[in-house]
């Protein structure tokens, strides 16, 4: 099954796609109304605009370094996952999405990196918790949020994962306990983005790693913007060998062209009568 991830509402009903994901809130903080024609997608703790408006919500390291887009490794700003009022707003948005379409995809769920967060709110919450290990406490914060979100999602819950299947890495990096989350998540989505896909051995390695790491189905999301169609097709074939489904990000035209080519190639050689 092939799907598209898009910000453009007119692309949601293109016949080439079996499923469509509509970005209702992205990492910049931009938000639009959810739709009934697609799985609405919410960037949860990636939110540059909210951090710029309220810097006290931004996660910090022990040394006070904020998780903003100006920091190395960050392409956008983050909000601390333990901030209850922000979480309440997210849950309301998720509920609104589910009212339009019963399936919802949760993006950017987790702490920004392993050195976050040491804000006053996190320090107090950890000190008052039942946990002695800070990583275990972080994981409980994220699992609790996902559990609360799924209570508001009557259909299928999708959760995007950072593409690192190495044992323990997602737990330490973002607070994602995959076994605990599997109780609430119906399908994980792993974006494996490249600008060219001129080689795909790395895609196979990461995909096979997630096959071992996950007890629930997972799909792979490929980047379609300005990617050569032949290369995109080859990447799709590799992803399809491991994933439940393959989704294409942010260029519906290129993605639909690749799907049409694959379907045509699969029918190549069929004949329908003698035309001599």
C-alpha positions as CSV (number, residue, x, y, z in Angstrom):
1,X,0.0,0.0,0.0
2,X,1.3,3.5,-0.9
3,X,0.5,6.7,0.8
4,X,1.3,10.4,0.7
5,X,2.3,12.9,3.4
6,X,1.3,16.4,2.4
7,X,0.3,20.0,3.5
8,X,-1.8,20.4,0.4
9,X,-5.4,19.5,0.8
10,X,-6.2,19.0,-3.0
11,X,-3.7,16.1,-3.0
12,X,-5.5,14.1,-0.5
13,X,-7.8,12.3,-2.9
14,X,-5.3,11.4,-5.7
15,X,-6.2,8.0,-6.9
16,X,-2.5,6.7,-6.8
17,X,-2.5,6.9,-3.0
18,X,-4.2,4.3,-0.8
19,X,-3.7,6.6,2.3
20,X,-3.1,10.2,2.9
21,X,-1.6,12.0,5.9
22,X,-2.4,15.7,6.3
23,X,0.0,17.9,8.3
24,X,-2.3,19.7,10.7
25,X,0.5,21.1,12.9
26,X,4.1,21.1,11.8
27,X,7.4,21.7,13.6
28,X,7.3,25.5,12.9
29,X,4.1,25.7,14.9
30,X,2.0,26.4,11.9
31,X,-1.5,24.9,12.4
32,X,-4.5,24.4,10.1
33,X,-7.9,22.8,10.6
34,X,-8.1,19.0,10.4
35,X,-9.9,17.3,7.6
36,X,-12.1,14.2,7.2
37,X,-10.4,13.0,4.0
38,X,-7.0,12.0,5.6
39,X,-5.2,10.8,8.6
40,X,-4.5,14.1,10.4
41,X,-0.9,14.5,11.6
42,X,0.2,16.5,14.7
43,X,3.8,17.6,15.5
44,X,3.6,17.2,19.3
45,X,6.8,18.6,20.9
46,X,8.5,20.1,17.9
47,X,7.1,23.6,17.9
48,X,9.5,26.5,17.1
49,X,6.8,29.2,17.3
50,X,5.6,28.2,20.8
51,X,9.1,28.2,22.1
52,X,9.8,31.7,20.7
53,X,6.5,33.0,22.2
54,X,7.2,31.3,25.6
55,X,10.9,30.6,26.1
56,X,10.1,29.1,29.6
57,X,8.6,26.1,27.8
58,X,11.8,25.2,25.9
59,X,13.8,22.1,27.3
60,X,17.2,22.9,28.8
61,X,20.3,20.9,29.6
62,X,22.0,20.9,33.0
63,X,24.1,23.7,31.7
64,X,21.1,25.7,30.7
65,X,21.4,25.2,26.9
66,X,18.0,25.5,25.2
67,X,16.7,23.1,22.6
68,X,16.1,25.7,19.8
69,X,16.8,25.6,16.1
70,X,19.9,27.7,16.7
71,X,21.6,24.8,18.6
72,X,23.7,22.2,16.7
73,X,21.7,19.2,15.5
74,X,18.3,20.9,15.7
75,X,16.4,21.9,12.6
76,X,13.5,23.2,14.7
77,X,12.7,24.2,18.3
78,X,11.2,22.0,21.0
79,X,8.8,22.2,23.9
80,X,9.4,20.3,27.1
81,X,7.1,17.2,27.2
82,X,6.4,17.6,30.9
83,X,4.7,20.9,30.6
84,X,1.1,20.1,31.4
85,X,-0.7,23.1,29.9
86,X,1.0,22.6,26.6
87,X,0.2,18.9,26.7
88,X,-3.5,19.8,27.4
89,X,-3.5,21.9,24.3
90,X,-2.0,19.1,22.2
91,X,-4.6,16.6,23.5
92,X,-7.4,19.0,22.6
93,X,-5.9,19.3,19.1
94,X,-5.7,15.5,18.8
95,X,-9.3,15.2,19.9
96,X,-10.3,17.7,17.2
97,X,-8.4,15.7,14.6
98,X,-10.1,12.5,15.7
99,X,-13.5,14.1,15.4
100,X,-12.8,14.6,11.7
101,X,-11.0,11.3,11.0
102,X,-10.8,8.5,13.6
103,X,-7.2,7.8,12.7
104,X,-4.4,10.2,13.9
105,X,-0.7,10.3,13.5
106,X,1.5,11.6,16.3
107,X,4.8,13.2,15.1
108,X,7.8,14.5,17.1
109,X,6.9,12.7,20.3
110,X,9.7,12.7,22.9
111,X,12.5,14.7,24.5
112,X,14.8,16.4,22.0
113,X,18.0,14.6,22.9
114,X,19.4,12.5,25.9
115,X,20.7,15.6,27.7
116,X,17.2,17.2,28.0
117,X,15.4,18.2,30.1
118,X,16.6,19.8,33.3
119,X,14.1,22.7,33.6
120,X,12.7,23.5,37.0
121,X,9.5,21.7,36.2
122,X,11.3,18.5,35.1
123,X,13.6,18.6,38.1
124,X,10.7,18.9,40.5
125,X,8.6,16.2,38.7
126,X,11.5,13.7,38.7
127,X,12.3,14.4,42.4
128,X,8.6,13.7,43.3
129,X,8.3,10.6,41.1
130,X,8.7,7.0,42.0
131,X,11.8,6.7,39.8
132,X,15.5,6.8,40.7
133,X,16.6,6.7,37.1
134,X,16.0,9.8,35.1
135,X,15.8,7.9,31.8
136,X,13.1,5.7,33.2
137,X,11.2,8.8,34.4
138,X,11.5,10.4,31.0
139,X,10.1,7.3,29.3
140,X,7.2,7.3,31.8
141,X,6.4,10.9,30.8
142,X,6.3,10.1,27.1
143,X,4.3,6.8,27.5
144,X,1.8,8.6,29.7
145,X,1.3,11.3,27.0
146,X,0.8,8.7,24.3
147,X,-1.6,6.8,26.5
148,X,-3.6,10.0,27.0
149,X,-3.6,10.7,23.3
150,X,-4.8,7.3,22.3
151,X,-7.8,7.6,24.7
152,X,-8.9,10.4,22.3
153,X,-8.2,8.4,19.1
154,X,-11.0,6.0,18.4
155,X,-9.3,4.6,15.3
156,X,-5.7,3.8,14.4
157,X,-2.9,5.5,16.2
158,X,0.3,6.1,14.2
159,X,3.5,7.2,15.8
160,X,6.6,8.5,14.0
161,X,10.0,7.3,15.2
162,X,13.4,8.8,14.8
163,X,15.2,6.5,12.4
164,X,17.6,4.8,14.9
165,X,16.8,1.2,15.6
166,X,20.0,0.5,17.6
167,X,19.0,-1.1,21.0
168,X,18.4,1.5,23.6
169,X,19.0,4.6,21.4
170,X,15.4,5.8,21.1
171,X,14.9,5.2,24.9
172,X,17.9,7.3,25.8
173,X,17.6,9.9,23.1
174,X,13.9,10.7,23.3
175,X,12.4,8.7,26.1
176,X,10.7,6.2,23.8
177,X,10.1,2.9,25.4
178,X,9.1,0.9,22.4
179,X,7.7,-2.1,24.3
180,X,5.6,0.2,26.5
181,X,4.4,2.3,23.6
182,X,3.4,-0.8,21.6
183,X,0.5,-1.2,24.0
184,X,-1.0,2.1,22.6
185,X,0.4,2.4,19.1
186,X,-1.1,0.5,16.2
187,X,1.5,1.4,13.6
188,X,4.9,3.0,13.8
189,X,6.2,5.2,10.9
190,X,9.9,5.5,10.2
191,X,11.0,8.4,7.9
192,X,14.1,7.4,6.0
193,X,14.9,10.6,4.1
194,X,17.5,11.1,1.5
195,X,17.9,13.7,-1.3
196,X,18.9,11.1,-3.9
197,X,18.6,7.5,-2.8
198,X,21.6,6.8,-5.1
199,X,22.5,3.9,-2.7
200,X,20.0,2.0,-0.6
201,X,22.0,-0.4,1.5
202,X,21.7,1.9,4.5
203,X,17.9,1.9,4.0
204,X,17.9,-1.9,4.1
205,X,20.0,-1.9,7.3
206,X,17.8,0.5,9.1
207,X,14.6,-1.2,8.0
208,X,15.8,-4.6,9.1
209,X,16.8,-3.1,12.4
210,X,13.3,-1.9,13.0
211,X,12.0,-5.3,12.1
212,X,13.9,-6.7,15.0
213,X,13.1,-3.8,17.4
214,X,9.3,-3.5,17.0
215,X,6.5,-5.9,17.9
216,X,3.9,-3.8,16.1
217,X,3.7,-3.2,12.3
218,X,5.8,-0.3,10.9
219,X,5.8,1.6,7.7
220,X,8.6,3.6,6.0
221,X,8.2,7.1,4.8
222,X,10.5,8.2,1.9
223,X,11.3,11.7,0.8
224,X,10.0,12.4,-2.7
225,X,11.0,16.1,-3.4
226,X,13.2,16.4,-6.5
227,X,14.3,12.7,-6.2
228,X,14.9,11.0,-9.5
229,X,12.0,8.6,-10.3
230,X,14.2,5.6,-11.0
231,X,16.0,6.1,-7.7
232,X,12.8,6.6,-5.8
233,X,11.4,3.4,-7.3
234,X,14.4,1.5,-6.2
235,X,14.2,2.9,-2.7
236,X,10.5,2.0,-2.6
237,X,11.2,-1.6,-3.6
238,X,13.7,-1.9,-0.8
239,X,11.4,-0.3,1.8
240,X,8.5,-2.5,0.6
241,X,10.4,-5.6,1.4
242,X,10.5,-4.7,5.1
243,X,7.7,-2.3,5.8
244,X,3.9,-2.8,6.1
245,X,3.4,0.2,3.7
246,X,5.4,2.9,2.0
247,X,4.6,6.6,2.3
248,X,6.0,9.5,0.3
249,X,6.7,12.8,1.8
250,X,6.0,16.3,0.4
251,X,5.9,15.8,-3.3
252,X,2.7,14.1,-4.4
253,X,3.4,14.6,-8.1
254,X,6.8,12.8,-8.0
255,X,5.4,10.1,-5.8
256,X,2.4,9.5,-8.0
257,X,4.6,9.3,-11.1
258,X,6.8,6.7,-9.4
259,X,3.7,4.7,-8.4
260,X,2.3,4.8,-12.0
261,X,5.7,3.7,-13.3
262,X,5.9,0.8,-10.9
263,X,2.4,-0.3,-11.8
264,X,3.1,-0.1,-15.5
265,X,6.4,-2.1,-15.1
266,X,4.5,-4.8,-13.2
267,X,2.1,-5.1,-16.2
268,X,4.8,-5.0,-18.8
269,X,4.6,-7.8,-21.3
270,X,0.9,-8.4,-21.0
271,X,-0.9,-8.8,-24.3
272,X,-4.6,-8.5,-25.0
273,X,-5.2,-10.3,-28.4
274,X,-3.6,-10.5,-31.8
275,X,-3.4,-7.2,-33.6
276,X,-1.7,-8.5,-36.8
